[in-house]
Amino acid sequence: MGMGITMGVVEIDNRGRITIPKEERERLGLTPGKKVLIREKDGSLIIKRFISPERFISELKGCITIEDHEIDPLKLKEMWGAKF
């Protein structure tokens, strides 16, 4: 599939488990013991790599710099909206 979107069909076992294809696990760095985030959106199941709050915060360091003026909360909201 194009644009970074891959698709596959997997079977749910009798305990409700699925197996993520090896190629996808390797591509996403999903190794045994890693956690994933699962959520439902519009009738679809979305599985994402889980990033701990500590790691998320550490990766944000340096993204926002404070100059000699206050940050406007609405401008900050716009910046975050554009990023996500």
N, C-alpha and C positions, 0 to 999 in steps of 0.2 A: 504494500500500500504506500501511497505517497504522503508527503508532508509530515513525516514523523509519526504517522498513525499506523499502528499495526492491529491486526485482528486475528483471532483464532477461535476455534470452538473447542471447549473443554467439557468434560462430563463431571457432574456432581456425584460423589460417591454416597454410600448409604449413611455416612456420618455428616454429610453436608459439606464436605471438603472438595476443593478443586485443586488441580495442579497447574501452576503457572509454567508455560513452556520454557524449557531450558534457555533458549535463545533470548527470551524476554528477561528472565532472571539475570542472565549474564550482562545483558545490555544495561539493565537498571541497577546492577550491583546488589541484587537481592540474594543474600547468602543465608544458610540456615541460622536461625536465631534472630534475624533482622525482623523489625516490625513494619507492618504496612497499615495504612489508614484506609478504611472501607466506609463508603457512604453511598446513599441512594440519592439520585437526582433525576427527576422526571422519568421515573420508571426504569432507569439504568443503574447498574452497580458500578461504582468508580473505585478503583484500587490505586492508591498512590503510595510512594515511599513515605514512611513516617520520619519526620525530622523532629527531634526533641526540642522543646522550647529553648533550652540552653544553647544548642547548636544554631537554631534559627537566629537567636539574638547575637551570637558571636559572628555569624555571617553577615549581619546587618551593620556591624561596626564599620564606620567610615562611609556609609551610604548617605548619612545626613551630617552635615557640618553646620555648626552654629557660628555665625559671624557676629558682629557687634550690634545686632538688632534682634528683636523678638521674632519668633516664627509665627506667622498667621495660621491658626488652626484650619481655616478653610483652604489655604494654599497647600498645607500639608496633606489635607484630605484629597485634593486634586492630584498631588504628586503620587500618593499611594494608589489612587484610582487608575492612573495611567500605567503604573507598574503592574498592577494585578487586574 
